[in-house]
């Protein structure tokens, strides 16, 4: 067994504790069954417990005691299965034998606990149990023993398990298998560089064995049945490699990875609750050629050649399915659970205990002060009160200290190593490099750096896109690199380090770098800038143009890049996390992307400010500086207020006007408070009335109705119980007029004028909010056939976010959607000044007059039935967009 001693000991200890509970439960259930033989739930539980004991005992079968336990439990499980299926009567004689099984297993467990060599011989008992299995079915029905009538209450196809138990098993397996598949990917890639590493081989074998075993248990589901068959064949192949009957060539590694990808596709389908259409027969046939081939000595010079020939051209269908699975896997899905180390939970519990002690001390001091006041009322007790107040202050300080530690401990339970994401990219880099005919190695540093789980869940997709770009655009082919005096094999480095309350992620390559002149030429061609402006822009701003929507320097469109989509999404996703991304590149030397992210989104340091009677919190990560200026220092450029800050012009934003707050009562101050905030190179000055100070805040969501409000990202509770809104700096920057986002403004004014002239000629953009994928696709194809540009969203919440991010001319919404339905989405649009005039068409199966009235009250312009008549939709679009 390839587990180390410590891991093995931990598994055995856990199993002994669990099995002891299971055996006690079986004792009770079997006794209860004697008087309630019709109880189907009891039968199921006995069967399930025997199955659990058998499974783990077989895994530990190298120990003689566990081997015997597995044999006994397996036979008893088969007998109980016949009883459950009403093929065998639960007679008193059979009950005696099952109870004897439980007793014998207890004896064997006792030997394991004591570390003694077991002398128990289970052969006689197993033989007796087999007599029940071998009884003729006909004789059984003729027997005088009355049949037991079993009426299942709520069962599933899996051995009569109830739905709750079945779903729990499936969910646990999906979480576990996801981790195992990632581990297999990493180990196979590592094995290519270390072919003699037997530990890696053993680990791959064990992971495949675990996946196969549980999938086989769940094989009533077609997805898991296919998963089990693929896993079984892959396990056999790796077993052959372990026994040195096969050499793990590059081609064989490719095929094993294809098998892993097929399992991932089945895994994804199982998660989404759909029956997979994937066919594994061709793939299993390819693997079978290895298993049926005669054993060849690993030293034979023809072995690798034979392996290669068998897999030189894997079936096209397999490659397509594998490719789909890889793309599915590259997307990082948020997991519903998180594992927490026991040491951290212990620390959390200790701090909670300290917090209780601090509270008790504080209450005691308060009571002491109250007693002093009541006993000496009217007298001068200043000295005693002073001592009491000193004690109260000390108790409060202690409570504050412990609370801060407790806060950090709770935060750490949400922290996970960023290697959870980084390690997945080894497979991405390997496969993509091979597809492009390049040699690239991925170097990972700082994988142990910890980051909040909520941030980790969101950062995977942006990193994947940057990696793909680095390999496709950055790293040259081997021949070109050698010609330029570089190593034939390119290097992509992914690193992470903590810097205060932030994480810096750097992704760099040693490729050809980015040519600013090429970017200038492309930007001029796309009319983003003119040639005169291009000469004035510094290099850093030129490089940042690659984040503009639709921008691409690729000569041709490939499956990897060239469409101009991605880099703008990367930037937007990072900014949504209150982060920033910067780019540095040297021609011929390579490119580095630096991503700066907060450690957590749950607890953040903030700067609290006041506007009249209202308070707001600004994330400290976005605050550049606070300044006070005189009113005459405010200038006007192209109709917008600006100030000079660090030799640059930055726009001003008066929050009082933006949020339509009552005018501040105090206007006597001769100077203005300005909080300069920014993301990357973009900055804006927020005009406020008063600075309150810095404070750590716990971020609370706004809820479905208010979520997505422009300029607001969440809320927090102040010390006095008031609700304080948290400003969204990225959202505020988007609310600026375009003429004020990039100064000098004359350049933007020219662009704005050109845009206004072209707006009338551009295609109209329609936003579809529909949770049914088929209906959404049908509507999109219909609209695109008439020349409209279409943006899809999966529900009302997603629709409002996309409404803020795009220039939308009309919204088509379904009524029945999870979270934010069509009525609430329309109400939200009408309450937002910027979007209140956008036309809204509702398409719904609800045709009653009351629903139409409700739609009119929420602000819907046109109400169409589902399925809608196409001509009616086109007529409505024509009327509303004219």
WOWO-V249272 format. One record per pair of residues at least 4 apart in sequence whose C-alpha atoms are under 6 Angstrom apart, sorted by the first residue. I is the first residue (numbers start at 1). GAP is how many residues later the second one is. D is the distance in whole Angstrom. If there is no record, write none. Layout:
i & gap & d
I & GAP & D
I & GAP & D
This chain:
i & gap & d
2 & 200 & 6
3 & 5 & 6
15 & 4 & 6
22 & 27 & 6
26 & 4 & 6
26 & 20 & 6
29 & 13 & 6
33 & 4 & 5
38 & 111 & 6
38 & 112 & 5
40 & 110 & 6
40 & 112 & 6
47 & 30 & 6
50 & 23 & 6
50 & 27 & 6
54 & 16 & 5
54 & 19 & 5
54 & 20 & 6
57 & 4 & 6
57 & 9 & 5
57 & 13 & 5
58 & 12 & 5
61 & 5 & 5
61 & 6 & 4
65 & 43 & 6
69 & 4 & 6
69 & 36 & 6
70 & 4 & 6
73 & 4 & 6
82 & 5 & 5
82 & 6 & 5
83 & 4 & 6
83 & 5 & 5
83 & 6 & 6
89 & 58 & 6
111 & 4 & 6
111 & 5 & 5
111 & 7 & 6
154 & 8 & 6
155 & 5 & 5
155 & 6 & 6
155 & 7 & 5
156 & 4 & 5
156 & 5 & 6
156 & 6 & 6
156 & 7 & 6
173 & 4 & 6
177 & 4 & 6
180 & 27 & 6
184 & 4 & 6
184 & 20 & 5
187 & 4 & 6
187 & 13 & 6
191 & 4 & 5
205 & 30 & 6
208 & 23 & 6
208 & 27 & 6
211 & 4 & 6
212 & 4 & 6
212 & 16 & 5
212 & 19 & 5
212 & 20 & 6
215 & 9 & 5
215 & 13 & 5
216 & 12 & 5
218 & 6 & 6
219 & 5 & 5
219 & 6 & 4
223 & 43 & 6
224 & 4 & 6
227 & 4 & 6
227 & 36 & 6
228 & 4 & 6
231 & 4 & 6
235 & 4 & 6
240 & 5 & 5
240 & 6 & 6
241 & 4 & 6
241 & 5 & 5
245 & 50 & 6
245 & 51 & 6
248 & 4 & 6
251 & 57 & 6
258 & 64 & 5
261 & 61 & 5
261 & 64 & 5
262 & 60 & 5
263 & 4 & 6
264 & 61 & 6
265 & 60 & 5
269 & 5 & 5
269 & 7 & 6
308 & 4 & 6
319 & 4 & 6
331 & 130 & 6
332 & 128 & 6
334 & 123 & 5
340 & 73 & 6
348 & 61 & 6
351 & 55 & 6
358 & 41 & 5
362 & 33 & 6
365 & 27 & 6
373 & 4 & 5
382 & 4 & 6
385 & 4 & 6
399 & 4 & 6
403 & 4 & 6
414 & 38 & 6
414 & 39 & 6
415 & 35 & 6
415 & 36 & 5
415 & 37 & 4
415 & 38 & 6
416 & 34 & 5
416 & 35 & 6
416 & 37 & 6
417 & 31 & 5
417 & 32 & 5
417 & 33 & 4
418 & 29 & 5
418 & 31 & 6
418 & 32 & 6
419 & 4 & 5
419 & 28 & 4
429 & 4 & 6
433 & 5 & 5
434 & 4 & 6
438 & 39 & 5
439 & 50 & 5
440 & 49 & 5
440 & 50 & 5
440 & 51 & 6
441 & 50 & 5
442 & 50 & 5
442 & 51 & 6
443 & 50 & 5
444 & 49 & 6
444 & 50 & 5
444 & 51 & 6
445 & 50 & 4
446 & 49 & 6
446 & 50 & 5
451 & 148 & 5
452 & 147 & 6
452 & 148 & 5
462 & 108 & 5
469 & 4 & 5
470 & 4 & 5
471 & 4 & 5
474 & 37 & 5
474 & 38 & 6
475 & 36 & 4
476 & 35 & 6
478 & 10 & 5
481 & 5 & 5
481 & 7 & 6
482 & 4 & 5
482 & 6 & 6
491 & 18 & 6
491 & 19 & 6
492 & 16 & 6
492 & 17 & 4
493 & 14 & 6
493 & 15 & 5
494 & 12 & 6
494 & 13 & 5
495 & 10 & 6
495 & 11 & 5
496 & 8 & 6
496 & 9 & 4
497 & 6 & 6
497 & 7 & 5
498 & 4 & 6
498 & 5 & 5
499 & 4 & 6
501 & 98 & 6
502 & 95 & 5
502 & 96 & 4
502 & 97 & 5
503 & 93 & 6
503 & 94 & 5
504 & 91 & 6
504 & 92 & 5
505 & 89 & 6
505 & 90 & 5
506 & 87 & 6
506 & 88 & 5
507 & 85 & 6
507 & 86 & 5
508 & 83 & 5
508 & 84 & 4
509 & 81 & 5
509 & 82 & 6
510 & 79 & 6
510 & 80 & 4
511 & 78 & 6
511 & 79 & 4
512 & 75 & 6
512 & 76 & 4
512 & 77 & 6
512 & 78 & 5
513 & 72 & 6
513 & 73 & 5
513 & 74 & 5
513 & 75 & 5
513 & 76 & 6
513 & 77 & 4
513 & 78 & 5
514 & 71 & 6
514 & 73 & 6
519 & 4 & 6
523 & 5 & 5
524 & 4 & 6
524 & 5 & 5
524 & 6 & 5
546 & 5 & 6
547 & 20 & 5
547 & 21 & 5
548 & 20 & 6
549 & 19 & 5
550 & 14 & 4
550 & 15 & 6
551 & 13 & 5
552 & 10 & 6
552 & 12 & 5
554 & 8 & 5
556 & 6 & 6
557 & 5 & 4
557 & 6 & 6
569 & 4 & 6
574 & 5 & 5
575 & 4 & 5
575 & 5 & 6
579 & 17 & 5
579 & 18 & 4
580 & 15 & 6
580 & 16 & 5
580 & 100 & 6
581 & 13 & 6
581 & 14 & 4
582 & 11 & 6
582 & 12 & 5
583 & 9 & 6
583 & 10 & 5
584 & 7 & 6
584 & 8 & 5
585 & 5 & 6
585 & 6 & 4
586 & 4 & 6
602 & 96 & 6
602 & 97 & 5
603 & 94 & 6
603 & 95 & 5
604 & 92 & 6
604 & 93 & 6
605 & 15 & 6
605 & 90 & 6
605 & 91 & 4
606 & 11 & 6
606 & 12 & 5
606 & 13 & 4
606 & 14 & 5
606 & 88 & 6
606 & 89 & 5
606 & 90 & 6
607 & 10 & 6
607 & 11 & 5
607 & 13 & 6
607 & 86 & 6
607 & 87 & 5
608 & 8 & 6
608 & 9 & 4
608 & 84 & 5
608 & 85 & 5
609 & 6 & 6
609 & 7 & 5
609 & 81 & 6
609 & 82 & 5
609 & 83 & 5
610 & 4 & 6
610 & 5 & 4
610 & 79 & 6
610 & 80 & 5
611 & 77 & 6
611 & 78 & 5
612 & 52 & 5
615 & 109 & 6
616 & 108 & 5
616 & 109 & 5
616 & 110 & 6
617 & 109 & 5
618 & 108 & 6
618 & 109 & 5
622 & 55 & 5
622 & 56 & 5
623 & 54 & 4
624 & 52 & 5
624 & 53 & 5
625 & 51 & 5
626 & 48 & 6
626 & 49 & 4
626 & 50 & 6
627 & 47 & 5
628 & 44 & 5
628 & 45 & 5
628 & 46 & 6
629 & 42 & 5
629 & 43 & 5
630 & 41 & 5
634 & 8 & 6
634 & 9 & 5
635 & 6 & 6
635 & 7 & 5
636 & 4 & 5
636 & 5 & 5
636 & 6 & 6
641 & 10 & 6
641 & 11 & 5
642 & 8 & 5
642 & 9 & 4
642 & 10 & 5
643 & 6 & 6
643 & 7 & 6
644 & 4 & 5
644 & 5 & 5
650 & 34 & 6
651 & 33 & 5
651 & 89 & 6
652 & 32 & 6
652 & 33 & 5
652 & 34 & 6
653 & 33 & 5
654 & 33 & 5
655 & 4 & 6
656 & 4 & 6
656 & 5 & 5
673 & 14 & 6
673 & 15 & 6
674 & 11 & 6
674 & 12 & 5
674 & 13 & 5
675 & 10 & 6
675 & 11 & 5
676 & 8 & 6
676 & 9 & 4
677 & 6 & 6
677 & 7 & 6
678 & 4 & 5
678 & 5 & 4
698 & 18 & 6
699 & 16 & 6
699 & 17 & 5
700 & 14 & 6
700 & 15 & 5
700 & 16 & 6
701 & 13 & 5
702 & 4 & 6
702 & 5 & 5
702 & 12 & 5
703 & 4 & 6
710 & 21 & 6
711 & 16 & 6
711 & 17 & 5
711 & 20 & 5
711 & 21 & 5
712 & 14 & 6
712 & 15 & 5
712 & 16 & 5
713 & 13 & 6
713 & 14 & 6
713 & 15 & 5
714 & 12 & 5
715 & 9 & 6
715 & 10 & 4
715 & 11 & 5
716 & 7 & 6
716 & 8 & 5
717 & 4 & 6
717 & 5 & 6
717 & 6 & 5
718 & 4 & 5
739 & 6 & 6
739 & 9 & 5
739 & 10 & 6
745 & 4 & 6
748 & 4 & 6
755 & 4 & 6
763 & 25 & 6
764 & 24 & 6
765 & 24 & 5
765 & 25 & 6
765 & 43 & 5
765 & 44 & 5
766 & 24 & 5
766 & 43 & 6
766 & 44 & 5
766 & 45 & 6
767 & 23 & 6
767 & 24 & 5
767 & 25 & 6
767 & 44 & 5
768 & 24 & 5
768 & 44 & 5
768 & 45 & 6
769 & 24 & 5
769 & 25 & 6
769 & 26 & 5
769 & 30 & 6
769 & 44 & 5
770 & 6 & 6
770 & 24 & 5
770 & 25 & 6
770 & 44 & 5
771 & 23 & 5
771 & 24 & 5
783 & 5 & 6
784 & 4 & 5
793 & 5 & 6
793 & 6 & 5
795 & 22 & 6
796 & 24 & 5
796 & 25 & 6
796 & 29 & 6
797 & 23 & 6
810 & 28 & 6
810 & 29 & 5
811 & 29 & 5
812 & 28 & 6
812 & 29 & 5
812 & 30 & 6
813 & 9 & 6
813 & 29 & 5
814 & 8 & 6
814 & 28 & 6
814 & 29 & 5
814 & 30 & 6
815 & 6 & 6
815 & 7 & 4
815 & 29 & 6
816 & 5 & 6
817 & 4 & 5
820 & 4 & 6
823 & 35 & 6
827 & 31 & 5
829 & 6 & 6
829 & 7 & 5
830 & 6 & 4
832 & 4 & 6
840 & 20 & 5
840 & 21 & 5
841 & 20 & 6
841 & 21 & 5
841 & 22 & 6
842 & 21 & 5
843 & 21 & 5
843 & 22 & 6
843 & 23 & 6
844 & 21 & 5
844 & 22 & 5
845 & 20 & 6
845 & 21 & 5
855 & 5 & 5
856 & 4 & 5
877 & 4 & 6
878 & 4 & 6
